[in-house]
Amino acid sequence: MQYRRFGRTGWMVSDIGYGMWGMGGWTGSDDEESLQSLQKAVDLGCNFFDTAYVYGNGRSEALLGKLVKANPDKKIYTATKTPPKNMQYPTIPEYSLAECYPPEHIEEFLHKSLENAGLERYDLLQIHTWNDDWAEDDSWSNMLDSLKRQGLIGACGISLNRWEPWNGIKAVKSGKIDSVQVIYNIFDQNPEDQLFPACQEHDVAVIARVPFDEGTLTGTLTKDTTFPPEDWRSHYFTKENLIPSVERADALKPLIPEGSTMPEMALRHILSHDAVSTIIPGMRKIHHVESNIAASDKGKLSNELLEELKKHRWVRKPAPWSD
């Protein structure tokens, strides 16, 4: 496992972290299997774990708390997210800061998240949705600063809406945040344009999420793939999205390096950008943990392959199915 500096915090975090959404609410999630996978990740050197209150309404946070307690001799960086007060995802420009993140709401839900995990503090607290015009208001950031002073959190950040990497530039430049979480993968290369340069200039850490495009970049989906109705992916992978996603993934298969896999190529593509501090793939099974973490030591892709992958950039706009 390789480690990278987490922006101005100075933390050295594993460049392959752990995204805990799937084990909070996706169908087929089993807590015992999840805990085994989480422990395997720690054993292999992973030290950054990302969850959120809404991932199973505390279920995922509880699993993280159990992991921390099971490893008292190891430094595990814990990150969670505060949901918007109106519980609307994503945030749209019409929603005000007062509707989504009034200071007392941020404080209240941090305490709920701490209780869920049985922790005394989180290393990182993130605002789960974002409208960049909010950067000009001090109410949210003053509360986060207060929570830092109280020792309840170590750092703060924002999580950007799907396919809106530009919607965090003001926050990065404001100096009010320590990290940005953004979708970044072979298809979604837009963060390279403005967001990554701003983060590097202002020493803000980057958490790359959705490295496999919700599963497309594993190369295992087909045009006939279906999910149970209660699974979020059944809403996301409508035919409008599934068919072009599979077609674009199939077009990548000839580029996979000999002896490698599409998931490994997807992770190494992200690791090839120095602005990225850590990647948080979802990993609910031990073999996923082992294969994903192995990509860390293989490092960056060749410049020639990176140039080829640039041709597969896919500029998308939010749609009703993409929420």
QUIZI-V671609 format. One record per backbone hydrogen bond with DSSP energy under -0.5 kcal/mol. NH is the residue of the N-H (numbers start at 1). CO is the residue of the C=O. E is the energy in kcal/mol with one decimal. If there is no record, write none. Layout:
NH/CO/E
NH/CO/E
This chain:
4/13/-2.9
6/11/-3.0
7/5/-1.6
8/203/-2.0
9/6/-1.4
10/7/-1.5
13/4/-2.6
13/11/-0.7
15/2/-2.6
17/15/-0.6
17/279/-3.8
18/48/-1.6
19/281/-2.6
20/18/-0.5
20/50/-2.5
24/21/-2.1
25/21/-1.2
26/22/-1.9
29/26/-1.2
34/30/-2.7
35/31/-2.6
36/32/-2.0
37/33/-2.1
38/34/-2.8
39/35/-2.5
40/36/-2.1
41/37/-2.0
42/38/-1.9
43/39/-2.6
44/40/-1.5
45/42/-1.8
46/41/-2.7
49/77/-2.5
50/18/-3.0
51/79/-2.9
53/81/-1.8
55/52/-1.2
56/54/-2.1
58/53/-1.3
59/56/-0.9
60/55/-2.2
62/58/-2.4
63/59/-1.7
64/60/-1.9
65/61/-2.3
66/62/-2.0
67/63/-2.0
68/64/-2.4
69/65/-2.2
70/66/-1.6
71/67/-0.6
71/68/-1.2
72/69/-0.5
74/71/-1.7
76/74/-0.7
77/47/-3.6
77/75/-0.5
78/76/-0.6
79/49/-2.1
80/124/-2.2
82/126/-2.7
85/100/-3.1
87/84/-1.5
89/87/-0.5
95/92/-2.4
100/96/-1.3
101/97/-3.2
105/102/-1.0
106/102/-1.7
107/103/-2.2
108/104/-2.4
109/105/-2.5
110/106/-1.7
111/107/-1.9
112/108/-1.6
113/109/-2.4
114/110/-2.6
115/111/-2.2
116/112/-2.5
117/113/-1.8
118/114/-1.5
119/114/-1.8
122/152/-2.2
123/78/-0.8
124/78/-2.2
125/155/-2.0
126/80/-2.2
127/157/-2.3
128/82/-2.0
128/126/-0.5
134/131/-2.5
135/132/-1.4
136/133/-1.3
137/134/-2.0
142/138/-2.8
143/139/-1.6
144/140/-2.1
145/141/-2.4
146/142/-2.0
147/143/-2.4
148/144/-1.8
149/145/-2.3
150/146/-1.9
151/148/-1.6
152/147/-2.1
153/147/-1.1
154/122/-1.2
155/123/-1.4
157/125/-2.0
158/179/-1.6
159/127/-2.4
160/158/-0.5
160/181/-2.9
164/161/-1.6
167/164/-1.8
168/165/-0.6
169/166/-1.3
172/168/-2.2
173/169/-2.5
174/170/-1.4
175/171/-0.6
175/172/-0.9
176/171/-0.7
177/171/-0.5
178/156/-3.2
179/156/-0.9
180/205/-2.2
181/158/-2.5
182/180/-0.5
182/207/-2.4
184/209/-1.7
185/188/-1.3
189/187/-1.3
192/189/-1.8
193/190/-2.1
194/190/-0.6
196/191/-2.9
198/194/-1.8
199/195/-2.6
200/196/-2.5
201/197/-2.2
202/198/-2.1
203/199/-0.5
203/200/-0.5
204/199/-2.5
205/178/-2.4
207/180/-3.0
208/206/-0.6
208/278/-2.7
209/182/-2.6
209/207/-0.7
213/210/-1.7
215/212/-1.3
216/213/-1.5
217/212/-2.7
218/215/-1.6
219/216/-1.7
220/215/-0.6
225/222/-1.5
231/228/-2.0
234/231/-1.8
235/231/-0.6
235/232/-1.1
236/232/-1.7
237/233/-3.0
238/236/-1.5
241/238/-1.4
242/238/-3.9
243/239/-1.3
245/241/-2.0
246/242/-2.7
247/243/-2.2
248/244/-2.3
249/245/-2.2
250/246/-2.6
251/247/-1.5
252/248/-0.6
252/249/-1.1
253/249/-0.8
253/250/-0.6
255/252/-2.2
256/253/-1.3
260/257/-2.2
265/261/-2.3
266/262/-2.6
267/263/-2.3
268/264/-2.6
269/265/-2.0
270/266/-1.4
271/267/-2.4
272/268/-0.9
272/269/-0.5
273/270/-1.8
274/272/-0.6
276/273/-1.4
277/206/-2.4
278/206/-1.6
279/15/-1.8
280/208/-2.3
283/19/-0.8
288/285/-0.8
289/285/-1.8
290/286/-2.6
291/287/-2.0
292/288/-2.6
293/289/-2.5
294/290/-1.4
295/291/-0.7
295/292/-1.0
296/293/-1.4
297/293/-0.6
298/294/-0.8
299/295/-1.1
299/296/-0.8
301/268/-0.6
306/302/-2.3
307/303/-2.0
308/304/-1.5
309/305/-2.5
310/306/-1.4
311/307/-0.6
311/308/-1.1
312/309/-1.8
313/310/-1.5
314/187/-3.1
316/314/-0.7
322/319/-1.6
323/320/-0.7
